[in-house]
Amino acid sequence: MSYYDSNCAKLVKEYTQSVSISFKGHKNCVTSCSYSPCGKYVMSGSNDSTVKIWSVEDEECVKTIQLPNMITSCSYSPCGQYAAITYCNKDDTFMMVSINTGKTVKEFIGHQDTVASCAFTPCGKKMVTSSYDHTVKIWDVDTCKCLITITTPNSRSNVISTNGVYIAWTGKVWDIENGKCVGYLNGDHITSYTFTPCGKSVIYGDGKGCLMMFNIKTNKVTKIGKHDGLITSCSVSSCGKYLAASSINSRVIVWHIDKKTWLKVIKNYESIVNQCSFSPCGRFIVSCSVDGLIKIHNIYFINEMNDQIDEILLTHKIENPSLPHDKAFEKMVRSWFVDCV
């Protein structure tokens, strides 16, 4: 194989490789993971009381932030310069830290029990938290003051999601401006939520492994698919076409939302997958698991093979596939794809 062909083969491998990176460094279960807004870094929180920042390009940990106790969640700010971190503590506070320095820049006080989950709104001006005190609070990031408190005494779940207009929590959709309920979700012990990029729908998973989509305007519920175990997390790609869902059966399944069919099953886990999340570009998924590992998967779909082949051929200046040499080269590229899948 020539140098030219060898380079093209490497490019094909990049498209089709299933597991790109595996990060090792936490000493206990990893409870939370997410991409930075730029897509160059991954943040993870663990029961070993640390939050780690990983460089995707260098495949290494570039910063470790030590906390007093187990991390319950961590989330990037939209600007990527800060992180909201919640952890098990006695005073029931949570903090916002600088990614560059690892130091606390703001502290939020108001919950009456451990803060379990946190999320910035897309504008970055507000933050939403849930707690074991059966409340969700909406905070002003600049002043650290609580703007609204929503209480549901019998809530069993502390998982939340927000798109800046609504909050999904405890099987309901809430208006972030006034804290009023605007929709009810059908499900058996809902365990995960994520909003579609357009903000019109919320997708959620439940204890029986069902994945559903709720249209906020029409209140219509559509079933997307089903796992064979409780859903631990779900994430929608930036284009809005694909859904990644993890479950206690130690796998991540990628679904086509409109077609309601699965496209890829990622099985190479040895323990429960706690969370999965798409990269900003939508081509990768980061996941974390009970065994302390963080993995990044390069998502390759068979039905998009021709588009990716066209991109590779264009990159290598194959503009006229009818020519004998170019036609033979295109055939070789397609065979590489088949071998890699």
Kinemage of the C-alpha trace (Angstrom):
@kinemage 1
@onewidth
@group {chain A} dominant
@subgroup {mainchain}
@vectorlist {calphas} color= white
{ca met a 1} P 0.000 0.000 0.000
{ca ser a 2} L 1.370 3.419 -0.916
{ca tyr a 3} L 1.883 6.259 1.567
{ca tyr a 4} L -1.113 8.033 -0.009
{ca asp a 5} L -3.345 4.996 0.401
{ca ser a 6} L -2.041 4.388 3.913
{ca asn a 7} L -3.045 7.884 5.026
{ca cys a 8} L -6.525 7.377 3.614
{ca ala a 9} L -6.806 4.066 5.447
{ca lys a 10} L -5.992 5.856 8.698
{ca leu a 11} L -8.724 8.386 7.973
{ca val a 12} L -11.218 5.575 7.401
{ca lys a 13} L -10.180 4.023 10.719
{ca glu a 14} L -10.838 7.333 12.504
{ca tyr a 15} L -14.402 7.309 11.183
{ca thr a 16} L -15.132 3.709 12.067
{ca gln a 17} L -13.207 3.144 15.281
{ca ser a 18} L -15.615 2.271 18.100
{ca val a 19} L -13.700 3.133 21.290
{ca ser a 20} L -11.321 6.033 20.748
{ca ile a 21} L -10.113 6.777 24.256
{ca ser a 22} L -10.331 5.257 27.716
{ca phe a 23} L -9.379 7.420 30.722
{ca lys a 24} L -8.104 5.784 33.908
{ca gly a 25} L -7.318 7.725 37.062
{ca his a 26} L -10.287 7.757 39.418
{ca lys a 27} L -10.067 5.407 42.388
{ca asn a 28} L -13.784 4.838 42.760
{ca cys a 29} L -17.110 4.947 40.911
{ca val a 30} L -17.434 7.837 38.412
{ca thr a 31} L -20.828 9.447 38.880
{ca ser a 32} L -20.767 12.257 36.329
{ca cys a 33} L -19.098 13.174 33.031
{ca ser a 34} L -19.540 15.801 30.337
{ca tyr a 35} L -17.758 17.522 27.452
{ca ser a 36} L -16.539 21.088 27.629
{ca pro a 37} L -18.397 23.455 25.261
{ca cys a 38} L -15.351 23.515 22.944
{ca gly a 39} L -15.192 19.711 22.854
{ca lys a 40} L -11.489 19.602 23.748
{ca tyr a 41} L -11.917 18.491 27.348
{ca val a 42} L -13.979 16.099 29.428
{ca met a 43} L -14.884 16.643 33.077
{ca ser a 44} L -15.619 13.772 35.445
{ca gly a 45} L -16.709 13.536 39.080
{ca ser a 46} L -16.214 10.515 41.305
{ca asn a 47} L -16.927 8.943 44.662
{ca asp a 48} L -13.188 9.313 45.319
{ca ser a 49} L -13.993 12.996 46.109
{ca thr a 50} L -12.265 14.407 43.028
{ca val a 51} L -13.261 16.166 39.836
{ca lys a 52} L -10.838 15.598 36.968
{ca ile a 53} L -10.380 17.499 33.710
{ca trp a 54} L -9.142 15.369 30.808
{ca ser a 55} L -7.568 16.510 27.554
{ca val a 56} L -9.201 14.614 24.679
{ca glu a 57} L -6.299 15.327 22.325
{ca asp a 58} L -3.517 14.399 24.767
{ca glu a 59} L -5.537 11.577 26.372
{ca glu a 60} L -4.491 12.553 29.879
{ca cys a 61} L -5.701 14.247 33.045
{ca val a 62} L -4.695 17.913 33.062
{ca lys a 63} L -6.246 18.953 36.383
{ca thr a 64} L -7.579 17.334 39.552
{ca ile a 65} L -9.851 19.251 41.924
{ca gln a 66} L -10.006 17.757 45.421
{ca leu a 67} L -13.302 18.022 47.332
{ca pro a 68} L -14.118 17.045 50.954
{ca asn a 69} L -16.502 14.227 50.023
{ca met a 70} L -18.075 12.140 47.233
{ca ile a 71} L -19.076 14.023 44.063
{ca thr a 72} L -22.764 13.780 43.174
{ca ser a 73} L -22.582 15.828 39.953
{ca cys a 74} L -20.464 18.289 38.018
{ca ser a 75} L -21.375 20.504 35.077
{ca tyr a 76} L -19.550 22.924 32.748
{ca ser a 77} L -20.711 26.508 32.437
{ca pro a 78} L -21.665 27.498 28.855
{ca cys a 79} L -18.488 29.597 28.553
{ca gly a 80} L -16.360 26.611 29.615
{ca gln a 81} L -14.415 28.597 32.216
{ca tyr a 82} L -16.264 27.352 35.295
{ca ala a 83} L -17.789 24.192 36.722
{ca ala a 84} L -20.685 23.711 39.104
{ca ile a 85} L -19.896 20.907 41.556
{ca thr a 86} L -22.210 19.229 44.039
{ca tyr a 87} L -20.984 16.777 46.650
{ca cys a 88} L -22.026 15.090 49.879
{ca asn a 89} L -21.491 17.561 52.706
{ca lys a 90} L -22.924 18.538 56.076
{ca asp a 91} L -23.729 22.181 55.314
{ca asp a 92} L -25.646 21.285 52.101
{ca thr a 93} L -23.904 23.880 49.951
{ca phe a 94} L -22.513 23.577 46.436
{ca met a 95} L -19.908 25.578 44.605
{ca met a 96} L -18.752 27.033 41.327
{ca val a 97} L -15.021 26.632 40.670
{ca ser a 98} L -12.601 28.058 38.129
{ca ile a 99} L -11.457 25.443 35.620
{ca asn a 100} L -8.061 27.161 35.258
{ca thr a 101} L -7.199 27.463 38.940
{ca gly a 102} L -9.403 24.793 40.507
{ca lys a 103} L -10.365 27.291 43.204
{ca thr a 104} L -13.863 28.095 44.442
{ca val a 105} L -15.189 31.374 43.026
{ca lys a 106} L -18.784 31.190 44.303
{ca glu a 107} L -20.652 29.258 46.977
{ca phe a 108} L -24.416 28.702 47.023
{ca ile a 109} L -26.302 28.176 50.294
{ca gly a 110} L -29.971 27.308 50.702
{ca his a 111} L -30.718 23.591 50.430
{ca gln a 112} L -31.528 21.637 53.603
{ca asp a 113} L -29.932 18.358 52.510
{ca thr a 114} L -27.246 17.065 50.123
{ca val a 115} L -27.390 18.638 46.663
{ca ala a 116} L -27.643 15.784 44.189
{ca ser a 117} L -27.619 17.397 40.754
{ca cys a 118} L -26.819 20.703 39.069
{ca ala a 119} L -27.113 22.246 35.601
{ca phe a 120} L -26.463 25.639 34.051
{ca thr a 121} L -29.049 27.217 31.789
{ca pro a 122} L -27.749 27.736 28.210
{ca cys a 123} L -27.275 31.474 28.791
{ca gly a 124} L -25.158 30.793 31.873
{ca lys a 125} L -27.005 33.345 34.004
{ca lys a 126} L -28.954 30.808 36.020
{ca met a 127} L -28.330 27.437 37.604
{ca val a 128} L -30.750 24.683 38.568
{ca thr a 129} L -30.108 22.250 41.437
{ca ser a 130} L -31.997 19.350 42.988
{ca ser a 131} L -31.556 18.052 46.507
{ca tyr a 132} L -32.519 15.232 48.849
{ca asp a 133} L -34.611 17.865 50.666
{ca his a 134} L -37.206 17.254 47.886
{ca thr a 135} L -36.690 20.648 46.273
{ca val a 136} L -35.376 22.121 43.071
{ca lys a 137} L -33.894 25.588 43.291
{ca ile a 138} L -33.203 28.113 40.541
{ca trp a 139} L -30.233 30.363 41.279
{ca asp a 140} L -28.911 33.652 39.981
{ca val a 141} L -25.279 32.883 39.137
{ca asp a 142} L -24.038 36.457 39.628
{ca thr a 143} L -25.577 37.042 43.061
{ca cys a 144} L -25.692 33.397 44.300
{ca lys a 145} L -29.279 34.051 45.419
{ca cys a 146} L -32.113 31.563 45.093
{ca leu a 147} L -34.808 32.934 42.769
{ca ile a 148} L -37.402 30.141 42.934
{ca thr a 149} L -37.885 26.982 45.012
{ca ile a 150} L -40.054 24.127 43.744
{ca thr a 151} L -41.101 21.536 46.328
{ca thr a 152} L -42.521 18.038 45.818
{ca pro a 153} L -42.622 16.213 49.182
{ca asn a 154} L -42.985 12.710 47.733
{ca ser a 155} L -40.311 12.961 45.037
{ca arg a 156} L -38.106 9.870 44.563
{ca ser a 157} L -35.745 11.232 41.922
{ca asn a 158} L -33.135 13.983 42.067
{ca val a 159} L -32.332 13.890 38.351
{ca ile a 160} L -32.954 17.172 36.541
{ca ser a 161} L -32.535 18.684 33.092
{ca thr a 162} L -33.111 22.213 31.846
{ca asn a 163} L -33.108 24.042 28.520
{ca gly a 164} L -33.323 27.480 30.096
{ca val a 165} L -37.100 27.720 29.635
{ca tyr a 166} L -38.278 24.520 31.301
{ca ile a 167} L -37.069 22.058 33.921
{ca ala a 168} L -37.737 18.319 33.803
{ca trp a 169} L -37.929 16.800 37.279
{ca thr a 170} L -40.032 14.272 39.237
{ca gly a 171} L -42.026 13.203 36.179
{ca lys a 172} L -43.142 16.745 35.404
{ca val a 173} L -42.112 19.718 33.276
{ca trp a 174} L -41.828 23.034 35.100
{ca asp a 175} L -41.673 26.640 33.897
{ca ile a 176} L -38.319 28.071 34.997
{ca glu a 177} L -39.657 31.625 35.322
{ca asn a 178} L -42.535 30.970 37.717
{ca gly a 179} L -41.953 27.419 38.962
{ca lys a 180} L -45.343 26.178 37.766
{ca cys a 181} L -45.961 22.707 36.352
{ca val a 182} L -46.790 22.751 32.615
{ca gly a 183} L -46.794 19.030 31.799
{ca tyr a 184} L -46.941 15.507 33.221
{ca leu a 185} L -44.764 12.662 31.951
{ca asn a 186} L -45.937 9.067 31.795
{ca gly a 187} L -43.466 6.502 33.091
{ca asp a 188} L -42.572 4.033 35.800
{ca his a 189} L -40.058 5.774 38.119
{ca ile a 190} L -38.444 8.188 35.632
{ca thr a 191} L -34.679 8.113 36.047
{ca ser a 192} L -33.284 10.406 33.345
{ca tyr a 193} L -34.243 13.473 31.282
{ca thr a 194} L -32.827 15.427 28.371
{ca phe a 195} L -34.294 18.198 26.210
{ca thr a 196} L -34.145 18.209 22.424
{ca pro a 197} L -32.020 21.050 20.961
{ca cys a 198} L -35.120 22.850 19.647
{ca gly a 199} L -36.543 22.880 23.183
{ca lys a 200} L -39.956 21.629 22.100
{ca ser a 201} L -39.693 18.155 23.642
{ca val a 202} L -38.148 16.341 26.581
{ca ile a 203} L -36.906 12.766 26.245
{ca tyr a 204} L -36.855 10.589 29.328
{ca gly a 205} L -36.088 7.049 30.453
{ca asp a 206} L -37.628 5.058 33.253
{ca gly a 207} L -37.028 2.143 35.588
{ca lys a 208} L -38.353 -0.384 33.086
{ca gly a 209} L -35.956 0.729 30.356
{ca cys a 210} L -38.511 2.615 28.263
{ca leu a 211} L -37.430 5.724 26.336
{ca met a 212} L -40.193 8.248 25.707
{ca met a 213} L -40.509 11.709 24.137
{ca phe a 214} L -42.928 14.310 25.502
{ca asn a 215} L -44.020 17.245 23.326
{ca ile a 216} L -44.376 20.193 25.710
{ca lys a 217} L -46.882 22.091 23.537
{ca thr a 218} L -49.205 19.217 22.655
{ca asn a 219} L -48.572 16.999 25.730
{ca lys a 220} L -48.224 14.073 23.318
{ca val a 221} L -46.033 11.167 24.444
{ca thr a 222} L -44.183 9.030 21.866
{ca lys a 223} L -42.267 5.850 22.609
{ca ile a 224} L -38.782 5.747 21.064
{ca gly a 225} L -37.562 2.336 22.217
{ca lys a 226} L -36.720 0.099 25.143
{ca his a 227} L -33.614 -1.153 26.936
{ca asp a 228} L -33.535 -4.354 28.943
{ca gly a 229} L -32.787 -2.499 32.163
{ca leu a 230} L -33.255 0.745 34.084
{ca ile a 231} L -32.116 3.849 32.154
{ca thr a 232} L -29.327 5.676 33.986
{ca ser a 233} L -28.917 8.614 31.580
{ca cys a 234} L -29.814 9.917 28.139
{ca ser a 235} L -28.399 12.568 25.813
{ca val a 236} L -29.480 14.043 22.468
{ca ser a 237} L -26.971 14.958 19.750
{ca ser a 238} L -26.634 18.605 18.743
{ca cys a 239} L -28.373 17.936 15.414
{ca gly a 240} L -31.379 16.521 17.264
{ca lys a 241} L -31.430 13.270 15.277
{ca tyr a 242} L -29.829 10.837 17.698
{ca leu a 243} L -30.339 9.731 21.271
{ca ala a 244} L -27.744 7.981 23.422
{ca ala a 245} L -29.038 6.125 26.474
{ca ser a 246} L -27.124 4.180 29.115
{ca ser a 247} L -28.549 1.596 31.469
{ca ile a 248} L -27.722 -0.719 34.346
{ca asn a 249} L -27.140 -3.557 31.840
{ca ser a 250} L -23.657 -2.127 31.168
{ca arg a 251} L -24.239 -0.781 27.677
{ca val a 252} L -25.024 2.373 25.726
{ca ile a 253} L -27.498 2.258 22.849
{ca val a 254} L -27.685 4.983 20.190
{ca trp a 255} L -31.134 5.539 18.676
{ca his a 256} L -32.469 7.374 15.646
{ca ile a 257} L -35.181 9.488 17.278
{ca asp a 258} L -37.545 9.964 14.314
{ca lys a 259} L -37.213 6.401 13.009
{ca lys a 260} L -37.393 4.955 16.543
{ca thr a 261} L -34.736 2.383 15.722
{ca trp a 262} L -31.372 1.697 17.336
{ca leu a 263} L -28.262 2.364 15.266
{ca lys a 264} L -25.440 1.186 17.495
{ca val a 265} L -24.998 -0.821 20.690
{ca ile a 266} L -21.834 -0.150 22.696
{ca lys a 267} L -21.210 -3.177 24.903
{ca asn a 268} L -17.600 -2.962 26.033
{ca tyr a 269} L -18.289 -2.195 29.703
{ca glu a 270} L -17.688 -4.391 32.715
{ca ser a 271} L -19.943 -2.480 35.092
{ca ile a 272} L -23.002 -0.209 35.199
{ca val a 273} L -22.772 2.902 33.008
{ca asn a 274} L -23.789 5.887 35.142
{ca gln a 275} L -23.883 8.601 32.491
{ca cys a 276} L -23.366 9.223 28.789
{ca ser a 277} L -23.238 12.485 26.867
{ca phe a 278} L -22.737 13.576 23.259
{ca ser a 279} L -19.840 15.834 22.286
{ca pro a 280} L -20.753 19.307 20.948
{ca cys a 281} L -20.081 18.134 17.365
{ca gly a 282} L -22.277 15.054 17.858
{ca arg a 283} L -19.682 12.550 16.562
{ca phe a 284} L -18.529 11.269 19.947
{ca ile a 285} L -20.070 10.014 23.169
{ca val a 286} L -18.389 10.185 26.561
{ca ser a 287} L -19.508 7.752 29.241
{ca cys a 288} L -18.543 6.897 32.808
{ca ser a 289} L -19.098 3.761 34.839
{ca val a 290} L -19.060 2.234 38.300
{ca asp a 291} L -15.605 0.707 37.735
{ca gly a 292} L -14.057 4.200 37.635
{ca leu a 293} L -13.487 4.418 33.861
{ca ile a 294} L -14.358 7.182 31.395
{ca lys a 295} L -14.632 6.194 27.740
{ca ile a 296} L -15.038 8.152 24.526
{ca his a 297} L -16.712 6.426 21.600
{ca asn a 298} L -16.501 7.474 17.973
{ca ile a 299} L -20.048 7.035 16.698
{ca tyr a 300} L -20.203 5.564 13.208
{ca phe a 301} L -23.507 4.721 11.571
{ca ile a 302} L -23.840 2.297 8.659
{ca asn a 303} L -26.589 4.343 7.047
{ca glu a 304} L -24.276 7.380 6.874
{ca met a 305} L -21.400 5.458 5.286
{ca asn a 306} L -21.825 6.953 1.800
{ca asp a 307} L -21.733 10.534 3.121
{ca gln a 308} L -18.527 9.805 5.029
{ca ile a 309} L -16.958 8.078 2.033
{ca asp a 310} L -17.795 11.094 -0.129
{ca glu a 311} L -16.098 13.339 2.430
{ca ile a 312} L -12.953 11.210 2.408
{ca leu a 313} L -12.829 11.064 -1.393
{ca leu a 314} L -13.273 14.833 -1.586
{ca thr a 315} L -10.504 15.306 0.998
{ca his a 316} L -8.194 13.268 -1.225
{ca lys a 317} L -9.208 15.166 -4.394
{ca ile a 318} L -11.172 12.307 -5.976
{ca glu a 319} L -13.409 14.557 -8.046
{ca asn a 320} L -14.133 12.233 -10.965
{ca pro a 321} L -14.947 8.669 -9.821
{ca ser a 322} L -15.577 7.625 -13.442
{ca leu a 323} L -11.852 7.675 -14.210
{ca pro a 324} L -10.307 4.171 -13.972
{ca his a 325} L -7.769 5.083 -11.259
{ca asp a 326} L -10.254 7.065 -9.172
{ca lys a 327} L -12.922 4.386 -9.558
{ca ala a 328} L -10.506 1.717 -8.329
{ca phe a 329} L -9.493 3.923 -5.401
{ca glu a 330} L -13.123 4.539 -4.412
{ca lys a 331} L -13.760 0.780 -4.475
{ca met a 332} L -10.773 0.275 -2.179
{ca val a 333} L -12.034 2.928 0.280
{ca arg a 334} L -15.438 1.272 0.425
{ca ser a 335} L -13.838 -2.095 1.125
{ca trp a 336} L -11.894 -0.532 4.006
{ca phe a 337} L -15.142 0.703 5.511
{ca val a 338} L -16.649 -2.761 5.336
{ca asp a 339} L -13.581 -4.274 7.001
{ca cys a 340} L -13.667 -1.720 9.815
{ca val a 341} L -17.361 -2.070 10.683
